[in-house]
Amino acid sequence: MSELRIGVVGRGRLGTALADALRKAGRDVAGPAGRGEAPSADAIVLCVPDAEIPAAAAVVADAAPFVGHTSGATGLAALERTHPDGRFGLHPLQTFTGSPGDSERFNGCRCAVGGTSADALDAALGIARSLGMEPFELSDEQRPAYHAAASIASNFLVALEAAAEEVAAGAGLDPVEARAALAPLVRATVDNWATLGPERALTGPVARGDELTVAAQREAVRATAPQLEALFDVMVERARALAAAREGAPA
């Protein structure tokens, strides 16, 4: 499987990074091809939005014995109509922003894979491992929960930090200043979470039961960014649940 010629469809962030990384890894690559094009290959990877997977699969229906997609949430059944055999999934658990260093992001990250046959799964495993990723098999039934977890961990974190920027305006910090001030705290917090787990990584007024400070923070949010008040309340409750779990954990 390491000798398969890989075709990449999709010239977006992931398709561009994937084709570049595969070439750097010494793989024989065709693409990235534009949507509506069918590269000549043994295994074709569709790097297109989830809603476009069936249409992209139809275009490459007779182009390769193995066809896969890079969706984390969509099952392999999306390819069944045009590819009854040889379907695979390949979802790098990583974020891509279109920056020049994106092709280096694959190395060391986990990668969800699946296949409708042993050979199709081997094709996905071979692609993942050739890029230095650590693959793990995922069933179609597990995909929605897996992808929701990834979105919470990555996309929602960005949304939460954007909310912090808005509240920091009340302290006189513009968004650039807020990011510079908060980024070291965010990095240390993520490292603590990864190393210690959420209960032990939790610090701050909720963790120490300082309800007067929590109330003062809530008033500041209401005054500075009232649209974030409900979000603040939800996150306080989640933090209280973590604090309670820590208190109830055995020493």
C-alpha positions in Angstrom: 0.0 0.0 0.0 3.0 2.4 0.5 3.5 2.3 -3.3 0.0 3.5 -4.2 -0.3 6.7 -6.3 -2.4 9.1 -4.2 -4.8 11.5 -5.9 -6.0 14.5 -3.9 -9.2 16.4 -4.8 -9.8 19.8 -3.4 -7.6 22.9 -3.4 -8.7 24.2 0.0 -6.6 24.3 3.1 -6.6 20.6 3.8 -6.2 19.4 0.2 -3.3 21.7 -0.5 -1.5 20.8 2.8 -2.2 17.1 2.3 -0.8 17.0 -1.3 2.3 19.0 -0.2 2.9 16.8 2.8 2.6 13.6 0.8 5.1 14.8 -1.8 7.5 15.8 1.0 7.1 12.3 2.4 8.1 10.8 -0.9 4.7 9.6 -2.0 3.6 9.6 -5.6 0.9 12.3 -5.7 -1.6 13.6 -8.3 -3.2 16.9 -7.4 -4.6 18.7 -5.7 -7.2 18.6 -8.4 -10.0 21.0 -8.6 -13.6 20.0 -7.9 -15.1 18.3 -11.0 -11.7 16.8 -11.9 -10.6 13.2 -11.5 -6.9 12.7 -10.9 -5.2 9.5 -12.2 -4.4 7.5 -9.1 -4.7 4.2 -7.2 -6.4 5.9 -4.2 -8.2 9.2 -4.3 -8.7 11.4 -1.2 -11.6 13.8 -1.4 -10.8 17.0 0.6 -14.2 18.7 0.1 -17.0 19.9 2.4 -19.2 17.2 3.8 -22.2 18.2 1.7 -20.1 17.9 -1.5 -18.8 14.4 -0.9 -21.4 12.5 -2.9 -21.0 14.8 -5.9 -17.2 14.7 -5.8 -17.3 10.9 -5.4 -19.5 10.7 -8.5 -16.9 12.5 -10.6 -14.2 10.0 -9.6 -16.4 7.0 -9.8 -14.2 5.0 -12.2 -10.9 6.7 -11.6 -9.4 4.6 -8.8 -10.0 1.3 -6.9 -9.9 3.1 -3.6 -11.7 6.4 -2.8 -11.9 8.1 0.6 -12.9 11.3 2.3 -11.4 13.5 5.0 -14.6 14.2 6.9 -14.6 13.5 10.6 -18.4 13.5 11.0 -19.6 11.8 7.8 -19.7 8.1 7.5 -18.3 6.0 4.7 -21.9 5.3 3.5 -21.7 8.7 1.8 -19.5 7.0 -0.8 -21.6 3.8 -1.2 -23.6 4.8 -4.2 -20.6 5.4 -6.5 -18.1 3.2 -4.7 -19.6 0.0 -3.2 -16.1 -1.3 -2.5 -12.8 0.2 -1.6 -14.1 3.1 0.6 -12.0 4.6 3.3 -12.0 7.6 5.7 -9.0 9.7 6.7 -9.5 12.5 9.2 -6.4 14.2 10.7 -7.1 15.5 14.2 -5.5 18.8 13.5 -6.3 22.3 12.4 -5.2 23.9 9.1 -5.3 27.7 8.5 -3.9 28.0 5.0 -0.5 29.0 6.4 2.8 27.9 4.8 3.6 25.6 7.6 0.4 23.6 7.3 2.0 20.6 5.6 4.1 20.1 8.7 1.1 19.8 11.0 0.4 16.2 10.2 3.5 14.7 11.9 2.7 13.5 15.4 -1.1 14.1 15.3 -3.7 11.5 15.7 -5.8 10.5 12.7 -9.2 8.8 12.6 -9.4 6.1 9.8 -11.9 3.6 8.6 -12.3 1.3 5.6 -15.0 -1.0 4.1 -12.4 -3.7 3.4 -9.0 -4.7 4.7 -7.3 -3.3 1.7 -9.2 0.0 1.9 -8.3 0.3 5.6 -4.7 -0.5 4.8 -4.7 2.3 2.2 -5.9 4.8 4.8 -3.4 3.5 7.4 -0.6 3.8 4.9 -1.4 7.4 4.0 -1.6 8.3 7.7 1.6 6.6 8.7 3.6 8.0 5.8 2.8 11.5 7.1 3.9 10.6 10.7 0.3 10.5 12.0 -0.9 8.0 14.6 -4.0 6.4 13.2 -6.9 4.9 15.1 -9.9 3.1 13.7 -13.3 4.8 13.9 -16.7 3.3 13.1 -19.4 5.3 11.3 -21.5 5.2 14.5 -18.7 6.8 16.5 -18.0 9.6 14.1 -20.6 12.2 15.2 -19.4 12.1 18.9 -15.8 12.1 17.8 -16.2 15.1 15.6 -18.3 17.0 18.2 -15.5 16.5 20.7 -13.0 17.8 18.2 -15.1 20.9 17.5 -15.5 21.6 21.2 -11.8 21.3 21.8 -10.7 23.4 18.9 -13.4 25.5 17.3 -15.3 26.3 20.5 -12.0 27.2 22.2 -11.4 29.9 19.5 -14.9 31.2 20.1 -14.3 31.3 23.8 -11.0 33.2 23.4 -12.8 35.7 21.1 -15.3 36.2 24.0 -12.4 36.9 26.3 -11.1 39.5 23.9 -14.5 41.3 24.0 -14.6 41.3 27.8 -11.0 42.5 27.9 -12.1 45.7 26.2 -13.6 46.7 29.6 -10.1 46.7 30.9 -8.9 49.0 28.1 -7.3 46.3 26.0 -7.8 46.2 22.2 -8.0 42.7 20.6 -4.3 42.6 19.7 -3.3 43.6 23.2 -5.7 41.1 24.7 -4.4 38.2 22.7 -0.8 39.1 23.6 -1.7 39.3 27.3 -3.9 36.2 27.5 -2.1 33.8 25.1 0.6 32.7 27.7 -2.2 32.0 30.2 -4.1 30.0 27.6 -1.1 27.9 26.6 -0.3 27.1 30.2 -3.9 26.2 30.9 -4.1 23.8 27.9 -0.8 22.2 28.9 -2.1 21.7 32.5 -5.4 20.2 31.1 -3.5 17.8 28.9 -1.1 16.8 31.7 -3.3 16.9 34.8 -6.8 16.5 33.5 -9.6 19.0 33.8 -10.3 18.8 37.6 -6.7 19.4 38.7 -6.1 22.0 35.9 -9.0 24.2 37.1 -7.9 27.3 39.0 -9.5 30.7 39.7 -12.4 32.0 41.8 -14.9 29.2 41.0 -12.3 26.5 41.9 -11.6 28.2 45.3 -15.3 28.9 46.1 -14.9 32.7 45.9 -18.4 33.6 44.9 -18.0 37.4 45.6 -15.4 37.5 42.8 -17.5 35.4 40.5 -20.4 37.9 41.1 -18.1 40.9 40.4 -16.9 39.2 37.2 -20.5 38.6 36.1 -21.3 42.3 36.5 -18.2 43.3 34.5 -19.3 41.0 31.7 -22.8 42.4 31.8 -21.4 46.0 31.6 -18.9 45.3 28.9 -20.4 42.6 26.7 -24.0 41.8 27.8 -24.4 39.4 24.9 -21.9 37.1 26.6 -23.7 37.0 30.0 -25.5 33.7 29.3 -22.2 32.2 28.1 -20.5 33.3 31.3 -23.2 31.7 33.4 -23.0 28.4 31.5 -19.2 28.3 31.9 -19.4 29.1 35.6 -21.7 26.2 36.1 -19.4 23.9 34.1 -16.5 25.1 36.3 -18.5 24.4 39.4 -19.2 20.9 38.3 -15.5 20.3 37.8 -14.7 21.8 41.2 -17.3 19.5 42.8 -15.8 16.5 41.0 -12.4 17.4 42.3 -13.7 17.7 45.9 -15.3 14.4 45.6 -12.3 12.6 44.1 -10.3 10.3 46.4 -7.0 11.8 47.6 
